Amino acid sequence: MCPNRAIVLFLLFTIPALFFGCGTEEPPAGQEEAAAERRAAIRRLENPEEVAALGKVIPAEELLELAFETSGRVEHIFSQEGQSVPAGSPLIALDTRLEDNQWKTLEAQLERNWLEQEDARAQQQYHEEILENYRQTYQRLKRSVDAGALPASELDPVELDMKSSRNQADNAGRLLQRLQAQARELRLQQEEVGLRRQQKELKAPGEGAVLRWEVREGATVSAYQMVGEFAPAGPLLLEAEVDEYFATNVEVGQRAVIRREGYTDTLARGQVIFTADKLSEKSVLSEDNSQFEDLQVRRIKIRLEGESGLLLGMKVEALIQTGENR
């Protein structure tokens, strides 16, 4: 039993005994009214009309951790904490000067490769045209040789020229193939550099807001190190805790009023949509959970309605209307 409850029940039952234990006289009417009020107070403790729960405002969708796939130095943070951003907008970027220089070097190599390809292609075409001229000359001379007008030796120089032109055209063709293969390799390298450059910029995975940054501009980060936390846009929930004494009084479907802790102003309303099936040892509302090791709580979630006055991460109090279901 909760210590507070034990003390209250002890006082409610023992104090009257001090007054009536020494005699057998009937209590006066005023004392009967006081006893009735005490019994009503006990019933209220057993079945309260409202149960208070402390909680934190969270997005209905799961929070996303932001991390780079590569290491580097933070060059620029585009989005401030809590700032709403559209999907695909840049959030944070690492220094890309190395990749930019590599990209420019590859661009220059591709440009030079293209010029060399054009030259090899022109050389191949030139030697193929000369080869075709030699073929025509050879056919003309061969007809004369076949007719007996010229000796066969007249074909030898032309055959040599044809062979030389064919070799030069083939060499130019092979050079063109090597240059084309080199260009494909350069483009693959460029794609790799472009991918590394893309990995150094994180964009919003959807509409939402960065809840907090774990790094600042100029900081060095490692691959897959968490640099921030992103909250997708959408409805809000209140993740709250009910003291173990009132844990069984809270049920799914009960209505709740949300207000600032210690104040009476209503910030929003909501409905309980989840209750844990067991008690927890530690508080989700504490930055240092070690100080709550002895606290037993039941975790619940409340779907918020009209939450315009609430901010993500805000700690508030929920008054759950437990009496409505009885």
FENNORSUL-V631437 format. One record per pair of residues at least 12 apart in sequence whose ideal C-beta (glycine too) atoms are under 8 Angstrom apart, sorted by the first residue. I is the first residue (numbers start at 0). J is the second residue. D is the distance in Angstrom with one decimal. If there is no record, write none. Layout:
i=I j=J d=D
i=I j=J d=D
This chain:
i=1 j=242 d=7.4
i=1 j=243 d=6.8
i=1 j=244 d=4.0
i=3 j=244 d=7.3
i=4 j=44 d=6.5
i=4 j=244 d=5.8
i=7 j=40 d=8.0
i=7 j=44 d=6.4
i=8 j=41 d=6.9
i=8 j=44 d=7.8
i=11 j=37 d=4.9
i=11 j=40 d=6.7
i=11 j=41 d=6.1
i=15 j=30 d=7.8
i=15 j=33 d=7.9
i=15 j=34 d=6.5
i=15 j=37 d=7.4
i=18 j=30 d=7.6
i=46 j=248 d=7.2
i=46 j=321 d=7.7
i=46 j=322 d=7.5
i=46 j=325 d=6.6
i=47 j=245 d=6.6
i=47 j=248 d=6.2
i=47 j=321 d=6.0
i=47 j=322 d=7.4
i=48 j=320 d=7.3
i=48 j=321 d=6.6
i=48 j=322 d=3.7
i=49 j=318 d=4.9
i=49 j=319 d=6.6
i=49 j=320 d=6.2
i=49 j=321 d=6.5
i=49 j=322 d=7.1
i=50 j=241 d=6.1
i=50 j=245 d=4.5
i=50 j=248 d=5.3
i=50 j=249 d=5.8
i=50 j=318 d=7.5
i=50 j=319 d=4.7
i=50 j=321 d=5.1
i=51 j=316 d=5.9
i=51 j=317 d=7.1
i=51 j=318 d=5.9
i=51 j=319 d=7.6
i=52 j=239 d=4.0
i=52 j=240 d=6.0
i=52 j=241 d=4.7
i=52 j=249 d=7.5
i=52 j=255 d=7.9
i=52 j=299 d=6.4
i=52 j=316 d=7.2
i=52 j=317 d=4.7
i=52 j=319 d=6.1
i=53 j=239 d=6.2
i=53 j=240 d=6.0
i=53 j=260 d=6.6
i=53 j=284 d=5.6
i=53 j=314 d=6.9
i=53 j=315 d=7.8
i=53 j=316 d=5.8
i=53 j=317 d=7.8
i=54 j=237 d=4.4
i=54 j=238 d=5.5
i=54 j=239 d=2.7
i=54 j=240 d=6.8
i=54 j=284 d=7.1
i=54 j=299 d=7.9
i=54 j=301 d=7.1
i=54 j=314 d=7.2
i=54 j=315 d=6.2
i=54 j=316 d=7.6
i=54 j=317 d=5.8
i=55 j=237 d=7.3
i=55 j=238 d=5.6
i=55 j=239 d=7.7
i=55 j=283 d=7.0
i=55 j=284 d=5.9
i=55 j=312 d=6.4
i=55 j=313 d=7.1
i=55 j=314 d=5.4
i=55 j=315 d=7.8
i=56 j=235 d=5.6
i=56 j=236 d=7.5
i=56 j=237 d=5.9
i=56 j=303 d=7.4
i=56 j=306 d=7.5
i=56 j=309 d=5.0
i=56 j=310 d=6.6
i=56 j=311 d=5.7
i=56 j=312 d=6.4
i=56 j=313 d=4.6
i=56 j=314 d=7.9
i=56 j=315 d=6.7
i=57 j=235 d=7.0
i=57 j=236 d=5.3
i=57 j=237 d=7.5
i=57 j=238 d=5.1
i=57 j=311 d=7.0
i=57 j=312 d=7.8
i=58 j=207 d=7.7
i=58 j=230 d=4.5
i=58 j=231 d=6.0
i=58 j=232 d=7.9
i=58 j=233 d=6.1
i=58 j=234 d=7.8
i=58 j=235 d=6.2
i=58 j=236 d=7.2
i=58 j=311 d=6.5
i=59 j=233 d=5.3
i=59 j=234 d=4.5
i=59 j=235 d=6.5
i=59 j=236 d=5.2
i=59 j=302 d=7.6
i=60 j=230 d=7.9
i=60 j=231 d=4.4
i=60 j=233 d=5.4
i=61 j=231 d=8.0
i=62 j=210 d=6.9
i=62 j=228 d=5.5
i=62 j=229 d=6.9
i=62 j=230 d=5.7
i=63 j=204 d=6.1
i=63 j=228 d=7.2
i=63 j=229 d=4.4
i=63 j=230 d=7.8
i=63 j=231 d=7.0
i=64 j=225 d=5.0
i=64 j=227 d=7.8
i=64 j=228 d=6.1
i=64 j=229 d=7.7
i=65 j=90 d=6.8
i=65 j=91 d=7.2
i=65 j=201 d=5.6
i=65 j=209 d=7.4
i=65 j=225 d=6.9
i=65 j=226 d=5.3
i=65 j=227 d=4.1
i=65 j=228 d=6.8
i=65 j=229 d=5.6
i=66 j=222 d=8.0
i=66 j=223 d=5.0
i=66 j=224 d=6.0
i=66 j=225 d=5.3
i=66 j=226 d=6.0
i=67 j=93 d=6.4
i=67 j=198 d=6.5
i=67 j=199 d=6.8
i=67 j=201 d=6.6
i=67 j=220 d=6.1
i=67 j=222 d=6.3
i=67 j=223 d=7.4
i=67 j=224 d=7.3
i=67 j=226 d=6.8
i=68 j=198 d=4.7
i=68 j=222 d=6.0
i=68 j=223 d=6.9
i=69 j=93 d=7.4
i=69 j=195 d=6.5
i=69 j=198 d=4.8
i=69 j=199 d=6.3
i=69 j=222 d=5.3
i=70 j=219 d=7.4
i=70 j=220 d=6.3
i=70 j=221 d=4.9
i=70 j=222 d=5.0
i=71 j=93 d=3.5
i=71 j=94 d=5.6
i=71 j=199 d=5.8
i=71 j=219 d=7.3
i=71 j=220 d=6.6
i=72 j=93 d=6.2
i=72 j=94 d=4.7
i=72 j=217 d=6.7
i=72 j=218 d=7.1
i=72 j=219 d=5.2
i=72 j=220 d=7.7
i=73 j=91 d=6.6
i=73 j=92 d=7.7
i=73 j=93 d=6.1
i=73 j=94 d=7.8
i=73 j=214 d=5.5
i=73 j=215 d=6.9
i=73 j=216 d=5.2
i=73 j=217 d=6.2
i=73 j=218 d=4.9
i=73 j=219 d=7.7
i=73 j=220 d=6.4
i=73 j=226 d=7.7
i=74 j=92 d=5.2
i=74 j=93 d=5.8
i=74 j=94 d=4.4
i=74 j=95 d=7.2
i=74 j=216 d=7.1
i=75 j=91 d=7.2
i=75 j=92 d=5.1
i=75 j=216 d=6.3
i=76 j=90 d=7.5
i=76 j=91 d=5.0
i=76 j=212 d=6.5
i=76 j=215 d=7.5
i=76 j=216 d=5.7
i=77 j=89 d=4.7
i=77 j=90 d=5.8
i=77 j=91 d=6.5
i=77 j=92 d=7.3
i=78 j=90 d=4.8
i=78 j=91 d=7.5
i=78 j=203 d=7.6
i=78 j=208 d=7.8
i=78 j=209 d=5.2
i=79 j=209 d=7.5
i=80 j=208 d=8.0
i=80 j=209 d=5.7
i=80 j=210 d=6.7
i=80 j=211 d=5.5
i=80 j=212 d=6.1
i=81 j=208 d=5.7
i=81 j=209 d=7.4
i=81 j=210 d=7.3
i=81 j=310 d=7.3
i=81 j=311 d=7.3
i=82 j=208 d=6.0
i=82 j=209 d=7.0
i=83 j=206 d=7.5
i=83 j=207 d=7.2
i=83 j=208 d=5.0
i=83 j=232 d=7.1
i=84 j=203 d=4.8
i=84 j=206 d=7.3
i=84 j=207 d=6.9
i=84 j=208 d=6.6
i=84 j=209 d=7.6
i=85 j=203 d=6.8
i=85 j=206 d=5.6
i=86 j=203 d=5.5
i=86 j=204 d=7.2
i=86 j=205 d=4.7
i=86 j=206 d=5.2
i=87 j=202 d=5.3
i=87 j=203 d=6.1
i=88 j=202 d=6.4
i=88 j=203 d=5.0
i=89 j=200 d=5.8
i=89 j=201 d=7.5
i=89 j=202 d=5.5
i=89 j=203 d=7.9
i=90 j=201 d=4.9
i=90 j=202 d=6.2
i=90 j=203 d=5.8
i=90 j=209 d=6.2
i=90 j=227 d=7.3
i=90 j=229 d=7.7
i=91 j=200 d=7.6
i=91 j=201 d=5.1
i=91 j=212 d=7.5
i=91 j=214 d=7.8
i=91 j=226 d=6.4
i=91 j=227 d=6.9
i=92 j=199 d=6.1
i=92 j=200 d=4.4
i=92 j=201 d=7.4
i=93 j=199 d=3.9
i=93 j=200 d=7.4
i=93 j=220 d=7.3
i=94 j=199 d=7.4
i=95 j=196 d=5.1
i=95 j=199 d=5.1
i=95 j=200 d=7.8
i=98 j=192 d=5.3
i=98 j=193 d=7.9
i=98 j=195 d=5.4
i=98 j=196 d=4.2
i=98 j=199 d=7.1
i=99 j=196 d=7.4
i=101 j=192 d=4.8
i=102 j=189 d=6.5
i=102 j=192 d=5.2
i=102 j=193 d=7.0
i=102 j=196 d=7.2
i=105 j=185 d=5.6
i=105 j=188 d=5.7
i=105 j=189 d=4.6
i=105 j=192 d=6.6
i=106 j=189 d=7.5
i=108 j=185 d=5.5
i=109 j=182 d=6.3
i=109 j=185 d=5.2
i=109 j=186 d=7.1
i=109 j=189 d=7.3
i=112 j=178 d=5.7
i=112 j=181 d=5.8
i=112 j=182 d=4.9
i=112 j=185 d=6.5
i=113 j=182 d=7.2
i=115 j=178 d=5.3
i=116 j=175 d=6.1
i=116 j=178 d=4.6
i=116 j=179 d=6.6
i=116 j=182 d=7.1
i=119 j=171 d=5.2
i=119 j=172 d=7.9
i=119 j=174 d=4.5
i=119 j=175 d=4.2
i=119 j=178 d=6.0
i=120 j=171 d=7.7
i=120 j=175 d=5.7
i=122 j=167 d=7.4
i=122 j=171 d=4.0
i=122 j=174 d=7.8
i=123 j=168 d=5.5
i=123 j=171 d=3.6
i=123 j=172 d=5.1
i=123 j=175 d=6.2
i=126 j=164 d=5.2
i=126 j=165 d=7.8
i=126 j=167 d=4.2
i=126 j=168 d=3.8
i=126 j=171 d=6.1
i=127 j=164 d=7.8
i=127 j=168 d=4.7
i=129 j=164 d=4.7
i=130 j=161 d=6.2
i=130 j=164 d=3.9
i=130 j=165 d=5.5
i=130 j=168 d=5.9
i=133 j=157 d=5.9
i=133 j=160 d=4.9
i=133 j=161 d=4.4
i=133 j=164 d=5.8
i=134 j=161 d=6.5
i=136 j=157 d=5.5
i=137 j=154 d=6.5
i=137 j=157 d=4.7
i=137 j=158 d=6.8
i=137 j=161 d=6.3
i=140 j=153 d=5.5
i=140 j=154 d=5.7
i=140 j=157 d=6.2
i=141 j=154 d=6.2
i=201 j=226 d=7.6
i=203 j=229 d=7.1
i=204 j=229 d=6.6
i=204 j=231 d=7.6
i=205 j=231 d=5.3
i=205 j=232 d=7.1
i=206 j=231 d=7.1
i=206 j=232 d=4.2
i=207 j=229 d=5.8
i=207 j=230 d=5.2
i=207 j=231 d=4.3
i=207 j=232 d=4.6
i=208 j=229 d=7.4
i=208 j=230 d=5.5
i=208 j=232 d=7.4
i=208 j=311 d=7.2
i=209 j=227 d=5.3
i=209 j=228 d=7.0
i=209 j=229 d=5.6
i=209 j=230 d=7.7
i=210 j=227 d=7.6
i=210 j=228 d=4.5
i=210 j=229 d=7.0
i=210 j=230 d=5.0
i=210 j=311 d=5.9
i=210 j=312 d=6.4
i=211 j=227 d=6.4
i=211 j=228 d=5.4
i=212 j=226 d=6.8
i=212 j=227 d=4.7
i=213 j=225 d=5.8
i=213 j=226 d=5.4
i=213 j=227 d=5.9
i=213 j=228 d=7.9
i=214 j=226 d=4.8
i=214 j=227 d=7.5
i=230 j=311 d=5.5
i=234 j=302 d=6.9
i=234 j=303 d=7.0
i=234 j=306 d=7.9
i=235 j=303 d=4.8
i=235 j=306 d=4.9
i=235 j=309 d=6.2
i=235 j=311 d=7.2
i=236 j=272 d=7.8
i=236 j=300 d=5.3
i=236 j=301 d=6.6
i=236 j=302 d=6.1
i=236 j=303 d=6.5
i=237 j=255 d=7.8
i=237 j=257 d=6.5
i=237 j=269 d=6.3
i=237 j=300 d=6.9
i=237 j=301 d=4.2
i=237 j=303 d=5.9
i=237 j=315 d=6.8
i=237 j=317 d=5.9
i=238 j=283 d=6.3
i=238 j=298 d=7.0
i=238 j=299 d=7.8
i=238 j=300 d=5.6
i=239 j=298 d=7.5
i=239 j=299 d=5.4
i=239 j=300 d=7.4
i=239 j=301 d=6.3
i=239 j=317 d=5.3
i=240 j=279 d=7.6
i=240 j=282 d=6.1
i=240 j=283 d=6.5
i=240 j=284 d=6.5
i=240 j=296 d=4.0
i=240 j=297 d=6.9
i=240 j=298 d=5.7
i=240 j=299 d=7.3
i=241 j=296 d=6.4
i=241 j=297 d=4.8
i=241 j=299 d=6.0
i=241 j=319 d=7.6
i=242 j=295 d=7.8
i=242 j=296 d=6.4
i=243 j=278 d=5.5
i=243 j=295 d=3.7
i=243 j=296 d=6.4
i=243 j=297 d=6.7
i=245 j=321 d=7.9
i=246 j=278 d=6.5
i=246 j=295 d=8.0
i=246 j=296 d=7.6
i=246 j=297 d=3.8
i=248 j=321 d=4.6
i=249 j=271 d=6.4
i=249 j=274 d=5.8
i=249 j=297 d=6.9
i=249 j=299 d=5.9
i=249 j=319 d=5.6
i=249 j=321 d=6.4
i=250 j=271 d=6.8
i=250 j=274 d=6.7
i=250 j=321 d=7.7
i=250 j=324 d=6.1
i=251 j=271 d=5.4
i=251 j=272 d=6.3
i=251 j=273 d=6.8
i=251 j=274 d=5.9
i=252 j=270 d=6.6
i=252 j=271 d=6.4
i=252 j=324 d=7.2
i=253 j=270 d=7.1
i=253 j=271 d=4.7
i=253 j=319 d=5.3
i=253 j=320 d=5.8
i=253 j=321 d=6.0
i=253 j=323 d=6.4
i=253 j=324 d=6.1
i=254 j=268 d=6.9
i=254 j=269 d=7.4
i=254 j=270 d=5.7
i=254 j=271 d=7.9
i=254 j=319 d=7.6
i=254 j=320 d=4.7
i=254 j=323 d=6.3
i=255 j=268 d=6.8
i=255 j=269 d=4.9
i=255 j=270 d=6.8
i=255 j=271 d=6.4
i=255 j=301 d=5.2
i=255 j=317 d=4.5
i=255 j=318 d=6.3
i=255 j=319 d=4.7
i=255 j=320 d=6.6
i=256 j=268 d=5.9
i=256 j=317 d=7.1
i=256 j=318 d=4.6
i=256 j=320 d=7.5
i=257 j=269 d=6.1
i=257 j=301 d=7.5
i=257 j=303 d=6.7
i=257 j=306 d=7.8
i=257 j=309 d=7.2
i=257 j=315 d=5.4
i=257 j=316 d=7.4
i=257 j=317 d=5.4
i=258 j=315 d=6.6
i=258 j=316 d=5.7
i=258 j=318 d=7.1
i=259 j=315 d=6.0
i=259 j=316 d=7.0
i=260 j=314 d=6.7
i=260 j=315 d=6.4
i=260 j=316 d=4.4
i=261 j=316 d=7.6
i=266 j=306 d=7.5
i=266 j=308 d=4.5
i=266 j=309 d=5.7
i=266 j=315 d=6.5
i=267 j=303 d=5.0
i=267 j=304 d=6.4
i=267 j=305 d=5.2
i=267 j=306 d=4.4
i=267 j=307 d=7.8
i=267 j=308 d=6.6
i=267 j=309 d=5.8
i=268 j=303 d=7.6
i=268 j=304 d=5.2
i=268 j=305 d=6.2
i=269 j=301 d=4.2
i=269 j=302 d=5.5
i=269 j=303 d=4.5
i=269 j=304 d=5.7
i=269 j=317 d=7.2
i=270 j=301 d=6.6
i=270 j=302 d=5.4
i=270 j=304 d=7.5
i=271 j=299 d=5.8
i=271 j=300 d=7.4
i=271 j=301 d=5.5
i=271 j=319 d=6.4
i=272 j=300 d=5.5
i=272 j=301 d=6.8
i=272 j=302 d=4.8
i=273 j=299 d=6.2
i=273 j=300 d=4.0
i=274 j=297 d=6.5
i=274 j=298 d=7.8
i=274 j=299 d=5.0
i=275 j=297 d=5.5
i=275 j=298 d=4.4
i=275 j=299 d=7.0
i=277 j=297 d=7.9
i=278 j=295 d=4.6
i=278 j=296 d=6.5
i=278 j=297 d=5.6
i=279 j=295 d=7.4
i=279 j=296 d=5.5
i=279 j=297 d=7.3
i=279 j=298 d=5.7
i=280 j=292 d=6.3
i=280 j=294 d=7.4
i=280 j=295 d=7.0
i=281 j=294 d=7.3
i=282 j=294 d=6.1
i=282 j=296 d=6.3
i=283 j=298 d=6.7
i=284 j=314 d=6.4
i=301 j=317 d=5.8
i=301 j=319 d=7.9
